[in-house]
Amino acid sequence: MKIPVIKKQELLSVEAGVSRLARVEFDRNPYPALLKEPAQPRDEVFIANEAQLLAEVTHPRIRRRLAYDDTTHRLFLEFIEGPTLHELVRTGVTTRHPGRTHRLLQSVAETVADLHAGILCGRPIVHNDLKSMNVLVPDAAPEETRLTDFTHSYYEGNLPSFVKDKNNNPAGTAKYLAPEKWEGDFTKGFKGDVFAFGVMAYYASTGKHPFEGNPAQVEQAIREATPPSPLKSKHHVPRNTAAIIIACLEKKPERRPTMEHVARVYADSASLFK
C-alpha cells in the first residue's frame, strides 16, 4: 500500500514494549494517525503479526488499522484521544465512579467475547496481552472502550512460534499472566484472556491488583494465593460481579468461565447502577 506523505511526526513517551509510537499527520488528510514501528529489528515479527490480524478485524471497539508498509514494518493505526483504563485507575476515577467503571468493564468483556467467537473478525482470536494499559477510553465516548495492541495475538488453534519460544521465559505483564503460563503452557489461549480480564476488573474495581509484589512474589501469588474478594474493598462492587471476577482468577483454566458468560454477568448487573 502506498503511504501518504507525512508532514508532521511527534514521538510519544508511552511504554509500548516491542514498539515505538508516534502521532503523525499526513498531507491532505486532516486526521492524525498512530504510527507503530519496531523498537528493535527483532520486533518486526510482532508488528507484522498485528498488521496481518487487524486486516481481518472490523470490530468497532478495536483500534482500526489504516495502512501497513511491509518493507519498513511501519503500521499506521487510528489515533484515539483519551486515557487508558490504567490511567483512570491510577488517578482514582474508576473507584470514585463505580457505575462508569462497570460500563467500561462490560465493554471490554463484550469485545473480548466477540474476539473469542470470531465476531467481526476473520476467525476467533486470542488477544494474549489483555491488560488495563491496552484499553483506551476515548474522550469522545467516555463510557466506551477501544482494545489495542495485537502484537502478541493469534488465531485460536494457530499458536505462533513467537509464543511457543517463550515457554521457558514467560513474557508479558507479570501481574496478568495466568498460572499455566508461568508453568510454560501457552495453549489455553481463551482461558488466559479470561484470567487477564479478571486481573483487570479487580484492579479497576478496587484500585489494587489482586497479586502484588516483586516479580517473584507475583509469580508465587498467582500460582498459590487466592486474593480477597472485591466485596472486602471499601468500594462499591456488586456481589455477582465480584463473584465473576474471582471466578476468572481460578488457578485451573477449566474452572474459569467463558468471556461470553462474563459479558452476560456484566450486562445483567448494569441496571444496579441506574
C-alpha positions in Angstrom: 0.0 0.0 0.0 1.3 3.5 -0.9 1.6 5.6 2.3 0.7 9.3 2.2 3.4 11.8 2.7 3.9 12.5 6.5 4.1 16.3 7.2 4.4 16.1 11.0 5.6 13.4 13.4 5.6 13.6 17.2 7.2 10.8 19.2 5.0 9.6 22.1 6.6 8.9 25.5 4.4 5.8 26.1 5.7 2.4 27.3 5.0 0.2 24.4 7.0 -2.9 24.7 8.1 -4.1 21.3 7.1 -0.8 19.6 7.9 2.8 19.2 4.9 5.1 18.9 4.4 8.4 17.2 1.5 10.7 16.4 1.6 11.6 12.7 -0.2 13.9 10.3 -0.4 13.4 6.6 -0.6 15.8 3.7 -4.2 16.4 2.5 -5.6 14.5 5.5 -7.0 16.4 8.5 -6.9 13.4 10.9 -3.9 12.3 12.8 -2.8 8.6 12.9 -0.8 6.5 15.3 2.5 5.2 13.8 3.8 2.0 15.3 7.3 0.8 14.5 9.5 -2.0 15.8 11.6 -0.9 18.8 14.3 -3.3 17.7 14.9 -5.2 14.4 13.9 -8.5 16.2 10.5 -6.9 16.9 9.5 -6.7 13.3 7.6 -10.0 13.6 5.3 -8.6 16.2 4.4 -5.5 14.1 3.8 -7.7 11.1 1.7 -10.0 13.2 -0.6 -7.2 14.4 -0.9 -5.8 10.9 -2.0 -9.2 9.5 -4.5 -9.8 12.2 -6.1 -6.3 12.1 -6.5 -6.7 8.3 -9.3 -9.1 9.2 -10.9 -7.2 12.0 -13.8 -4.7 11.6 -14.9 -4.6 15.3 -15.9 -1.0 16.3 -14.3 -1.4 19.7 -10.9 -2.4 18.4 -8.4 0.3 17.2 -8.5 0.2 13.4 -5.6 -0.5 11.1 -5.2 2.3 8.5 -2.2 1.1 6.5 0.9 -1.1 6.7 4.2 -0.9 4.9 5.7 -4.4 4.8 9.1 -3.2 3.7 9.7 -0.8 6.6 7.3 -2.5 9.0 5.5 0.8 9.7 2.0 0.2 10.9 -0.5 3.1 10.9 -3.5 2.9 13.2 -6.4 5.0 14.2 -5.4 7.8 16.6 -7.7 8.0 19.6 -7.6 10.8 22.1 -8.2 9.6 25.6 -6.6 7.9 28.7 -6.1 4.2 29.2 -8.1 2.3 31.7 -4.8 2.0 33.7 -4.6 5.8 33.9 -8.2 6.1 35.1 -7.4 3.6 37.9 -4.2 5.3 38.9 -6.0 8.7 39.2 -8.8 7.2 41.2 -11.5 7.7 38.6 -12.6 4.1 38.5 -13.2 3.7 42.2 -14.9 7.1 42.5 -17.3 6.3 39.7 -18.3 2.6 40.0 -21.1 2.8 37.6 -18.9 4.1 34.8 -16.3 1.5 35.7 -18.9 -1.2 35.4 -19.9 0.0 31.9 -16.2 0.2 30.8 -15.6 -3.4 32.0 -18.8 -4.6 30.4 -17.5 -3.0 27.1 -14.2 -4.8 27.4 -15.8 -8.1 28.3 -18.2 -7.9 25.3 -15.3 -7.1 23.0 -13.1 -10.0 24.1 -16.2 -12.3 24.0 -16.7 -11.2 20.3 -13.0 -11.8 19.6 -13.2 -15.3 21.0 -16.4 -16.0 19.0 -14.9 -14.6 15.7 -17.5 -11.9 15.5 -16.5 -9.0 13.2 -13.1 -10.7 12.6 -12.0 -13.4 10.2 -11.6 -16.1 12.8 -11.7 -16.5 16.6 -8.7 -14.5 18.1 -6.8 -14.8 21.4 -5.7 -11.4 22.5 -2.9 -12.8 24.6 -1.9 -9.4 26.2 -5.1 -8.2 27.8 -4.3 -5.6 30.5 -5.5 -2.1 31.6 -2.7 -0.4 29.7 -4.2 -1.9 26.4 -7.7 -0.5 26.9 -8.3 3.1 25.7 -11.2 5.2 26.9 -12.0 7.7 24.1 -12.5 11.3 25.2 -15.4 11.4 22.7 -17.1 8.4 24.3 -16.0 8.3 28.0 -18.1 5.2 28.8 -16.8 3.1 25.9 -13.5 1.4 25.3 -11.2 0.5 22.4 -9.0 -2.6 22.7 -5.4 -2.1 21.4 -2.1 -3.9 20.9 -2.5 -7.1 19.0 1.3 -7.6 18.6 1.1 -10.9 20.5 -2.4 -12.0 19.4 -3.1 -15.1 17.3 -5.9 -17.1 15.8 -7.2 -19.8 18.1 -5.6 -23.1 17.3 -2.7 -21.5 15.4 -0.2 -20.8 18.2 2.7 -18.8 16.6 6.3 -19.7 17.1 7.0 -16.4 18.9 4.6 -17.5 21.7 6.0 -21.1 21.8 9.5 -19.7 22.1 8.6 -18.1 25.4 7.8 -21.3 27.2 10.9 -21.1 29.4 10.7 -17.3 29.9 7.1 -16.2 30.4 6.7 -12.7 28.9 4.1 -10.0 29.2 3.0 -8.0 32.2 3.6 -10.4 35.1 0.6 -9.4 37.1 -1.7 -10.5 34.3 -0.1 -13.9 33.4 -2.3 -16.9 34.2 -0.8 -19.7 36.4 -0.5 -22.1 33.4 1.7 -19.5 31.6 4.1 -19.5 34.5 4.3 -23.2 34.0 5.2 -22.8 30.4 1.8 -23.8 29.0 0.6 -21.2 26.4 -2.0 -23.4 24.8 -5.0 -22.3 26.9 -5.4 -19.0 25.0 -9.0 -18.1 25.7 -8.7 -19.0 29.4 -5.6 -16.9 29.6 -7.5 -14.0 28.4 -10.3 -14.7 30.9 -7.7 -14.7 33.8 -6.2 -11.4 32.5 -9.7 -9.9 32.4 -10.2 -10.9 36.0 -7.0 -9.1 37.0 -8.1 -6.0 35.1 -11.6 -6.0 36.5 -10.2 -6.5 40.1 -7.8 -3.6 39.6 -10.4 -1.3 38.1 -13.0 -2.1 40.7 -10.8 -1.9 43.8 -7.8 0.2 42.8 -5.4 -2.6 43.6 -4.0 -5.6 41.7 -5.1 -9.0 43.1 -1.4 -10.1 43.1 1.2 -7.6 44.3 4.9 -7.5 45.0 8.1 -8.0 43.0 8.1 -10.5 40.0 8.9 -13.5 42.2 6.3 -12.6 44.7 3.7 -12.0 42.0 4.5 -15.4 40.4 4.1 -17.2 43.7 0.9 -15.4 44.5 -0.6 -16.2 41.1 0.3 -19.8 41.4 -0.8 -20.3 45.1 -2.8 -17.4 46.6 -6.5 -16.5 46.4 -7.0 -12.8 46.6 -9.6 -11.2 48.9 -13.0 -10.8 47.4 -13.6 -7.4 45.9 -16.5 -7.2 48.3 -14.0 -6.7 51.1 -12.7 -3.5 49.5 -14.2 -0.2 50.6 -15.5 0.4 47.0 -18.9 -0.4 45.6 -18.8 -3.7 43.7 -22.0 -5.7 43.1 -22.0 -9.2 44.6 -22.4 -11.0 41.3 -19.7 -9.1 39.5 -17.4 -9.7 42.5 -18.1 -13.4 42.2 -17.4 -13.5 38.5 -14.1 -11.6 38.9 -12.9 -14.2 41.4 -14.1 -17.0 39.1 -11.9 -15.5 36.3 -8.9 -15.8 38.7 -9.3 -19.5 39.2 -6.0 -21.4 39.1 -7.2 -24.1 36.9 -8.2 -22.9 33.4 -11.1 -25.3 33.0 -12.7 -23.8 36.1 -12.8 -20.3 34.7 -15.9 -19.0 32.9 -16.0 -18.2 29.2 -15.8 -14.5 28.2 -19.3 -14.8 26.9 -20.6 -15.7 30.4 -18.6 -12.9 31.9 -20.1 -10.4 29.5 -23.6 -11.6 30.3 -23.0 -11.1 34.0 -21.8 -7.6 33.5 -24.8 -6.8 31.2 -27.3 -8.3 33.7 -25.7 -6.2 36.5 -25.8 -2.9 34.7 -29.2 -2.0 36.0 -27.8 -1.9 39.5 -26.1 1.4 38.7 -29.1 3.2 37.0 
